[in-house]
Structure formats: C-alpha cells, structure tokens
Amino acid sequence: MGNLGAMTCLTPVSSSSHFFAHMPAIAKAHYCIKNPVAVTKLPSVPFLLLSNPGSTTGCFSFVTSTSRDSSSSRQIAKVSCFAAQKDSPSPTIEEEQEAQEQGGHGFTESQGNGSSVTVKILGPDGNGVAELEMERTRSESNGEGFRPKRIAFDYGFQAKFISTGPYVPRNVFRLAFENFGREWRALRRFILFGELKRIDPAQLSGPIEFVTAYTGRGFRLLLRGLDKFLTLYDGLTELQPLSAKGENMEQDDLREALKNLKLSNEAVSARENSRPPVEAPWWIRAPYILLCAMLDIIFKDRPIQRFWFLETVARMPYFSYISMLHLYETLGWWRAGAEVRRVHFAEEWNEMHHLKIMESLGGDLEWADRFFGQHAAFFYYWILNLMFLISPKVAYNFSELIEMHAVDTYGEFVDENEELLKKLPPSPVAVRYYENEDLYLYDEFQTSQMPETRRPKIDSLYDVFVAICGDEGEHVKTMVACQQLDIPVRSPHDRKKKA
C-alpha cells in the first residue's frame, strides 16, 4: 500500500483558516461516496485531506440533500470536494496542527486492495458519516499515491449494452434482432412517456419550425393512442417508464445540472460570420447550410443531444476515407495514401471518444435522436464515398466545413456555459482518454504539431469541452492539409522520426 497511512488522514479545518490562501483556484468536483449514512441534521464541517508530500491537497465539506421518491423521503449526507491545483503547495505541519485545533478532532480508517482505498469519513462527534473511495495514481512529479475517485456517471442509452459482452460481435442476424428488441421498446416508451410540451406559436420562427412542430406533435399523439388501443384490445405488452432518479443522489444532481446548459443558434451563426469563411463551391456549401438549419430546428435548446449527433456524423468521413484508400490499394491504383490512412484512423479514434463522452452525458437517450443520427451517418458515409470517387479534394473540403462548424459550436457553448461547466465533474471516459499514459494516437491526428505538445488537463466538464473544441480545430488543419494534393500528409510521429 506504500504511503497509504499518510494519504488517508482527514482532519477538520475551519473555513476561515488561512489554508485557503494556498488554494488560488478551487474547482468543485464530485467523487465516489460509498454507503452514506442517513442523518437528521449535519452541520457544514470542512475537512482537509492530508496527502503525500508534494501532491495535491483538497478540502471536503459536508452538505445535506433530500431525495424524494414514491415510497419515502430521506436525508442523505454527501460530500462535495474542493480540489486545489496540482502545483499548489501542501500545508505545512504547523498549518495542519492549527487547522486541527480550529476544527476539532476527526480522522479516518481505511481499507483497500492495492488499486483503490475506501476511507471512512468521521463527523465532528467521531461518528461515521460516509465512506470516500480513493484510487491509486502515479505521476512523474508526485510519484505514487491516492486521490478521491471521481464519480462514474454514464447516462447513455447505448453505453448500457455496448460496454458489456464479448469483444467480438455475434453474427449479423443476432445483432439485428437484439437491437430491434431494444429499440422497439425504446420507441414505445418514447411515444408513451416522452415529454409532450404545448406549442407556443410565438416561440416558432419561420414556416419550417411551425410545420415541424405541429406535424410531430400530431403524429406522436396518434401513435400514443394506437399503442394504448393495441395494449387494451390486442394483447400488446404494457410498458412502464424507466427512471434512474433516486438511485444515486450525486448523479441526480448532475443530471439536473446538465439541463441548464445553453446554446444559442444565433450566437453560433454570429461566430461563424465573424471569421474568414471556408472557401467552398456553392454546390458543397448549399447542403452544408441546409444541414446547419436542420440542426438548429431539431436540437434547439438541447446542446448535448446536438453534440452527440455531430460526433456520430463526424466519424463517417474518416471511415469513408480509410475505406476508399483501402479500395485503391486493393485495386493496385494507389499506395502512397498509407500514411494518410494512419492519420485518418487516429482522427476517427478521437471522434469516437468525443462520441462516448456525449453518450456519457445522455446525448443519445431519446429514441428519435438515435434514429435520426444513426441513419444520417449511414447515408452520409455512402455519399462521402461517392464524393471521394469523384474528387478527394471536394470530400475533404466538405469535411472542413463540418469540422469548422464544430469548432464554432463548441467554442460558443464553452463561452456561454463557462461558469456552470467549471462546477461539473468531467466524464470518466474523458479522463481516461485525455489523461491516459499512452497518447500516441492522440498525437497522430494533429498534423500541425509535433508529438506531445498538446496535453489537456481534465479537472472539470469545462476542461473536457475546451479539449474537444481544440481537437476539432486540429481536424480542420488536417482537412486543409489533405486538400493540398501536391504536398504529402505525414503523421506527427513519422515527421519527428524523419526530422
């Protein structure tokens, strides 16, 4: 367990302690709380995490929350963690003693299996309040130690079954029938239990939104009546709504906070108009404008769902380019693109993780969003294949338009929601991707930079979206480079090797 004893001591501190002078940038994060104890009243008592010398320190404060479900109303203790910056100094022994004197007494008991540790948090009266789960970390600057384990939230529909099962898929018939069963039940729940808001004509801008809103509402009401009729008179299985609310209070809070994220279509458009336009022929720009207008209508006031759709579609160009380059190699027409294939694979790998992040935030929960996104991606793939056959430069040009739109959208989203995003914890899949020890593929798609020059630090959801926005900007640069047909596109590691 190494330095476990020094790591797992929690001491109460006063909120007025000058310990906070050493924490110039405090970011709120949510961590894994195990076995919370029900309490009737719990005062706000800050706790100081005494960690290994030179490593990050933090402060824990207890707050109370109330969870109400159909059967009971209960009050649960949970812990909010305020973590200091990585380079913030640890408190001295004198400061720790002063904090202990000001805050009273308190310590923890710990147990672990080598890779994780469970720390028992005690209240000011010495009674156990909750257990905080720690995870083993290792870095060149701080060495080996433990840190509070971030809460693992994942709201996505597909993540619930894609992340389980064997690594090799079953045959196509079994996959198709299993997926049909899942989506059929999801479709019925979407029709029966999905929120059906009243339409306010004053909020509709233009005839397209007007027709779409009333047609969609009417069709859904018709299907809802048909489902109930078949359930009553034809033996169709009755379904109950699914709800995870109340299972985990931290996740409930996060889920509600995500609903407050905003994205203004007008602001995105203004941001696009304020920069130099991407040069493209009218017959390429026209479908791009139509696509953006459609996204503005379908995903109005739903930014996470919009990002999920964008990332679902954003993977298709790289699948297409790899497929076409493989085809040319198979036919013996072209082999110089082998290096480009490696770059495109790294780009698709990056977009896949963007997609998984949006899934973890619940971007694919709605059946209609999945239906629209997946079918759009399927047809987009074959359209891109045709475009590549006619002109690879045209295909790359269209991808440049899409990627630049993603940069503008993410940029506006980050600016508009900065304060809230900094209060929300990062998606675990984002932490695993951006802070992985092996970032070889992360460097490979950034053809404008040398390896290991971009290393995002992920401490909040704000950092996640800033990193994604930066990734999209690198994709734009690569798409621009691929349009220079007389200049070879080389991966950063290959360029470094030959330098």
Residue pairs with C-beta under 8 A, 6 or more apart in sequence:
1 112
1 114
1 117
2 144
2 145
3 52
3 144
3 145
4 110
4 112
4 117
4 146
6 50
6 51
6 52
6 53
7 50
7 51
7 52
7 117
7 134
7 145
7 146
8 108
8 110
8 117
8 119
8 134
8 146
9 50
9 107
9 108
10 47
10 48
10 49
10 50
10 60
10 106
10 107
10 108
10 119
10 121
10 122
11 47
11 48
11 50
11 96
11 99
11 100
11 103
11 106
11 107
12 45
12 46
12 47
12 48
12 99
12 100
12 103
12 104
12 105
12 106
12 124
13 19
13 46
13 47
13 48
13 59
13 99
13 100
13 102
13 103
14 46
14 99
14 102
14 103
15 46
15 61
16 102
17 95
17 98
17 99
17 102
17 103
18 95
19 48
19 59
19 91
19 95
19 99
20 26
20 59
22 57
22 84
22 88
22 89
22 91
23 57
23 59
23 82
23 84
23 85
23 88
24 85
24 88
25 84
25 85
25 88
26 59
26 82
26 83
26 84
27 82
27 83
27 422
27 423
27 459
27 460
28 80
28 81
28 82
28 422
28 423
28 460
29 81
29 82
29 83
29 148
29 150
29 425
29 426
29 459
29 460
30 80
30 81
30 150
30 151
30 250
30 253
30 254
30 425
31 79
31 81
31 132
31 133
31 148
31 149
31 150
31 151
31 425
32 132
32 133
32 148
32 149
32 150
32 151
32 152
33 78
33 79
33 130
33 131
33 132
33 133
33 151
33 250
34 118
34 130
34 131
34 132
34 133
35 130
35 131
36 76
36 77
36 78
36 129
36 130
37 77
37 128
37 129
37 130
38 74
38 75
38 76
38 77
39 64
39 75
39 76
39 77
39 129
40 75
41 64
42 62
42 63
42 64
42 77
42 123
42 129
43 62
43 124
44 61
44 62
44 63
45 61
45 62
45 103
45 123
45 124
46 59
46 60
46 61
46 103
47 59
47 60
47 61
47 62
47 103
47 106
47 121
48 57
48 58
48 59
48 60
48 91
48 96
48 99
48 103
49 57
49 58
49 59
49 60
49 148
50 57
50 91
50 96
51 57
51 58
51 90
51 145
51 146
51 147
52 142
52 143
52 145
53 90
54 90
54 141
54 142
54 143
55 90
55 142
55 143
55 145
55 147
56 83
56 84
56 85
56 86
56 88
56 142
56 147
57 84
57 88
57 90
57 91
58 81
58 82
58 83
58 84
58 148
59 81
59 82
60 79
60 80
60 81
60 82
60 121
60 132
61 79
61 80
61 82
62 77
62 78
62 79
62 123
62 129
63 78
63 79
63 80
64 75
64 76
64 77
64 78
65 75
65 76
65 78
65 249
65 253
66 73
66 74
66 75
66 76
67 73
67 74
67 76
67 246
67 249
67 252
68 246
69 245
69 246
76 249
77 129
77 130
78 130
78 249
78 250
79 121
79 130
79 132
81 148
83 148
83 459
86 141
86 457
91 99
103 124
104 124
105 124
105 126
106 122
106 123
106 124
106 126
107 122
108 119
108 120
108 121
108 122
109 119
109 120
110 117
110 118
110 119
110 120
110 134
111 117
111 118
112 118
112 134
114 136
115 135
115 136
116 133
116 134
116 135
116 136
116 149
117 133
117 134
117 135
117 136
117 146
118 131
118 132
118 133
118 134
119 131
119 132
119 133
119 134
120 128
120 131
121 128
121 129
121 130
121 131
121 132
122 128
122 129
123 129
132 148
133 148
133 149
134 146
134 147
134 148
134 149
135 146
135 147
135 148
135 149
136 144
136 145
136 146
137 144
137 145
137 146
137 147
138 144
138 145
150 425
150 426
150 428
150 431
151 250
151 251
151 254
151 425
152 428
153 250
153 251
153 254
153 360
153 425
153 427
153 428
154 359
154 360
154 427
154 428
154 429
155 244
155 251
155 255
155 360
155 361
155 362
155 365
156 358
156 359
156 360
156 361
156 362
156 363
156 364
156 365
157 186
157 359
157 364
157 365
157 370
158 359
158 364
158 370
159 356
159 359
159 360
161 182
169 175
170 178
183 367
183 370
183 371
185 239
186 367
186 370
187 367
188 227
188 239
189 239
189 241
189 242
189 367
190 366
190 367
190 368
191 220
191 223
191 224
191 227
192 224
192 227
192 228
192 239
192 241
193 241
194 220
194 366
196 217
196 220
196 221
199 213
199 214
199 217
201 210
204 210
204 213
208 293
208 297
209 297
212 297
227 236
230 236
231 237
231 238
244 251
245 252
245 255
246 252
254 424
254 425
255 362
257 420
257 423
257 424
258 304
258 361
258 362
258 424
260 420
261 303
261 304
261 413
261 417
261 420
261 421
262 301
262 303
262 416
262 417
263 301
263 303
263 306
263 409
263 412
263 413
263 416
263 417
264 412
264 416
265 296
265 300
267 412
267 416
268 408
268 409
268 412
271 408
271 411
271 412
272 404
272 405
272 408
275 408
278 397
278 400
278 401
278 404
279 397
280 288
280 397
280 398
280 400
280 401
281 394
284 394
284 397
284 398
284 401
285 401
288 398
288 401
288 402
288 405
291 402
292 405
295 306
295 309
295 310
298 309
298 372
299 305
299 306
299 309
303 413
304 358
304 361
304 362
304 363
305 363
305 364
305 366
305 369
306 409
307 354
307 358
307 363
307 409
307 410
307 413
308 355
308 358
308 359
308 363
308 364
308 369
308 373
309 363
309 369
309 372
309 373
309 376
310 406
310 409
311 351
311 354
311 355
311 358
312 355
312 373
312 374
312 376
312 377
313 373
313 376
313 377
313 380
313 402
314 351
314 354
314 355
314 402
314 403
314 406
315 348
315 351
315 352
315 355
315 377
316 377
316 380
316 381
316 384
317 384
317 395
317 399
317 402
318 344
318 345
318 347
318 348
318 351
319 348
319 381
320 381
320 384
320 385
320 388
320 395
321 340
321 341
321 344
321 384
321 388
321 392
321 395
322 341
322 344
322 345
322 348
323 385
324 385
324 388
324 389
324 392
325 334
325 337
325 338
325 340
325 341
325 344
326 341
328 334
328 335
328 337
329 335
329 337
329 338
336 488
339 488
339 489
339 490
339 491
339 494
340 482
340 489
342 444
342 491
342 494
343 444
343 445
343 447
343 478
343 489
343 491
345 441
345 444
346 441
346 442
346 443
346 444
346 445
346 491
347 445
347 475
347 478
349 441
349 445
350 441
350 442
350 445
350 471
350 475
351 475
353 429
353 430
353 433
354 468
354 471
356 429
357 427
357 429
357 430
357 433
357 464
357 468
358 364
360 427
360 428
360 429
360 430
361 427
363 369
364 370
364 373
384 395
384 398
387 394
387 395
387 398
388 395
392 482
392 485
393 483
393 485
396 479
396 482
396 483
397 479
397 483
399 475
399 479
400 476
400 479
400 480
400 483
403 472
403 475
403 476
403 479
404 476
406 472
406 475
407 469
407 472
407 473
407 476
410 465
410 468
410 469
410 472
411 469
413 465
414 421
414 462
414 465
414 466
414 469
418 462
421 460
421 461
421 462
421 465
422 460
422 461
422 462
423 460
424 460
424 461
424 462
425 460
425 461
426 458
426 459
426 460
426 461
426 463
426 464
427 461
427 464
430 458
430 464
430 467
431 458
433 442
434 442
434 455
434 456
434 457
434 458
434 464
434 467
435 457
435 458
436 442
439 452
439 455
440 451
440 493
442 454
443 449
443 451
443 452
443 453
443 454
443 492
443 493
444 491
444 492
444 493
445 474
445 475
445 478
446 453
446 454
446 474
446 477
446 478
446 492
447 474
447 477
447 478
447 481
447 489
447 490
447 491
447 492
448 474
448 477
448 478
448 481
449 474
449 492
450 492
450 495
450 496
451 492
451 493
451 496
454 470
454 474
456 463
456 466
456 467
456 470
457 463
458 464
458 467
478 489
481 487
481 489
482 489
490 498
